[in-house]
């Protein structure tokens, strides 16, 4: 490859969106071609177990998903800490670390997205409400009902934002090739 020339971006066909949480980790597998939902739900961990066992439960759920679906991109929400709830960010960080590790072990591409970018990608507003997000997701995916629970809706939104981001990057890459 010549210096300064970028290869065309490969667009992942199957994207796994993850909304990490210690109690409930939302997930959504989307086929980019539709886009259409192949699978969505929650990975739960038992609050009665010690932290390390809960992380093992999350890892097992992720491994099951990654074995079942030919995921080529994992998209996960960036860690966000609100000054009123720092413990929430710490607990989310543990679950997020398990997601990053599972993707890295399988050599699956990873995209980390800030919540405001996810919201702006779908609604044009980086501070959209949960209801606005659910409506946007239902519209894009042509769902008959609003996606629920919130963890699954967030995972769907994260996956859709990752899809839009990779399409934008591919268009930029192809445009810069045409200008070269």
PEJOSUL-V978317 format. One record per pair of residues at least 24 apart in sequence whose ideal C-beta (glycine too) atoms are under 10 Angstrom apart, sorted by the first residue. I is the first residue (numbers start at 1). J is the second residue. If there is no record, write none. Layout:
((I,J) (I,J))
This chain:
((2,180) (4,176) (4,180) (5,176) (5,177) (5,180) (6,172) (6,173) (6,174) (6,176) (6,177) (6,180) (7,173) (7,177) (8,170) (8,173) (8,174) (8,177) (9,166) (9,167) (9,168) (9,169) (9,170) (9,171) (9,172) (9,173) (9,174) (10,72) (10,73) (10,109) (10,166) (10,170) (11,72) (11,73) (11,163) (11,166) (11,167) (11,169) (11,170) (12,70) (12,71) (12,72) (12,73) (12,74) (12,75) (12,108) (12,109) (12,111) (12,162) (12,163) (12,166) (13,70) (13,71) (13,72) (13,73) (14,38) (14,39) (14,69) (14,70) (14,71) (14,72) (14,73) (14,108) (14,159) (15,69) (15,71) (15,72) (15,73) (15,74) (15,75) (15,109) (15,111) (15,158) (15,159) (15,160) (15,161) (15,162) (15,163) (15,166) (16,62) (16,65) (16,66) (16,69) (16,71) (16,72) (16,73) (16,74) (16,75) (16,76) (16,99) (16,102) (16,103) (16,108) (16,110) (16,155) (16,158) (16,159) (16,162) (17,73) (17,74) (17,75) (17,76) (17,77) (17,111) (17,113) (17,118) (17,152) (17,154) (17,155) (17,156) (17,157) (17,158) (17,159) (17,160) (17,161) (17,162) (17,163) (18,43) (18,58) (18,62) (18,65) (18,74) (18,75) (18,76) (18,77) (18,95) (18,96) (18,98) (18,99) (18,100) (18,102) (18,103) (18,110) (18,151) (18,154) (18,155) (18,158) (18,159) (19,75) (19,76) (19,77) (19,92) (19,95) (19,96) (19,99) (19,115) (19,118) (19,150) (19,151) (19,152) (19,153) (19,154) (19,155) (19,156) (19,157) (19,158) (19,159) (20,58) (20,62) (20,76) (20,77) (20,79) (20,91) (20,92) (20,93) (20,94) (20,95) (20,96) (20,97) (20,98) (20,99) (20,100) (20,151) (20,154) (20,155) (20,158) (21,45) (21,58) (21,77) (21,88) (21,91) (21,92) (21,94) (21,95) (21,96) (21,151) (21,154) (22,47) (22,51) (22,54) (22,55) (22,57) (22,58) (22,88) (22,90) (22,91) (22,92) (22,93) (22,94) (22,95) (22,96) (22,98) (23,47) (23,54) (23,58) (23,91) (23,95) (23,151) (24,58) (24,95) (24,149) (24,150) (24,151) (24,152) (25,57) (25,58) (25,61) (25,62) (25,76) (25,92) (25,95) (25,96) (25,98) (25,99) (25,151) (25,155) (26,77) (26,147) (26,149) (26,150) (26,151) (26,152) (26,153) (26,154) (26,155) (26,156) (26,157) (26,158) (27,61) (27,62) (27,65) (27,69) (27,74) (27,99) (27,151) (27,152) (27,155) (27,156) (27,158) (27,159) (28,75) (28,137) (28,141) (28,147) (28,151) (28,152) (28,153) (28,154) (28,155) (28,156) (28,157) (28,158) (28,159) (28,160) (29,65) (29,66) (29,68) (29,69) (29,70) (29,71) (29,155) (29,156) (29,159) (30,69) (30,71) (30,73) (30,75) (30,140) (30,141) (30,155) (30,156) (30,158) (30,159) (30,160) (30,162) (30,163) (31,69) (31,70) (31,163) (32,72) (32,73) (32,159) (32,160) (32,162) (32,163) (32,166) (32,167) (34,140) (34,141) (34,142) (35,140) (35,141) (35,142) (35,156) (35,159) (35,160) (35,163) (35,164) (36,141) (36,142) (36,143) (37,137) (37,141) (37,142) (37,143) (37,147) (37,152) (37,156) (37,159) (38,68) (38,69) (38,70) (38,71) (39,65) (39,68) (39,69) (40,141) (40,147) (40,151) (40,152) (40,153) (40,155) (40,156) (40,159) (41,65) (41,149) (41,151) (41,152) (41,155) (42,149) (42,151) (42,152) (42,155) (43,95) (43,98) (43,99) (43,151) (44,151) (45,95) (45,98) (51,91) (51,94) (52,94) (54,91) (54,94) (54,95) (54,98) (55,94) (55,95) (55,97) (55,98) (55,101) (56,98) (57,98) (58,94) (58,95) (58,96) (58,97) (58,98) (58,99) (58,102) (59,95) (59,98) (59,99) (59,101) (59,102) (59,105) (60,98) (60,102) (61,98) (61,102) (62,95) (62,98) (62,99) (62,101) (62,102) (62,103) (62,106) (63,102) (63,105) (63,106) (65,102) (66,102) (66,103) (66,105) (66,106) (66,108) (67,106) (70,108) (71,103) (71,106) (71,108) (71,109) (72,108) (72,109) (72,166) (73,103) (73,108) (73,109) (73,110) (73,111) (73,159) (73,162) (73,163) (73,165) (73,166) (74,99) (74,100) (74,102) (74,103) (74,104) (74,106) (74,108) (74,109) (74,110) (74,111) (74,112) (74,158) (74,159) (74,162) (75,99) (75,103) (75,109) (75,110) (75,111) (75,112) (75,113) (75,118) (75,155) (75,157) (75,158) (75,159) (75,160) (75,161) (75,162) (75,163) (75,165) (75,166) (76,100) (76,103) (76,110) (76,111) (76,112) (76,113) (76,155) (76,158) (76,159) (76,162) (77,112) (77,113) (77,114) (77,115) (77,117) (77,118) (77,154) (77,155) (77,157) (77,158) (77,161) (78,111) (78,112) (78,113) (78,114) (78,115) (78,116) (78,117) (78,118) (78,158) (79,112) (79,114) (80,114) (80,115) (80,116) (109,162) (109,166) (110,162) (111,158) (111,159) (111,161) (111,162) (111,163) (111,165) (111,166) (111,169) (112,158) (112,162) (113,157) (113,158) (113,159) (113,161) (113,162) (113,165) (114,161) (115,154) (115,157) (115,158) (115,161) (117,158) (117,161) (117,164) (117,165) (118,154) (118,157) (118,158) (118,159) (118,160) (118,161) (118,162) (118,164) (118,165) (119,154) (119,157) (119,161) (120,161) (121,157) (121,158) (121,160) (121,161) (121,162) (121,163) (121,164) (121,165) (121,168) (122,156) (122,157) (122,160) (122,161) (122,164) (123,157) (128,157) (130,154) (133,157) (136,160) (140,164))
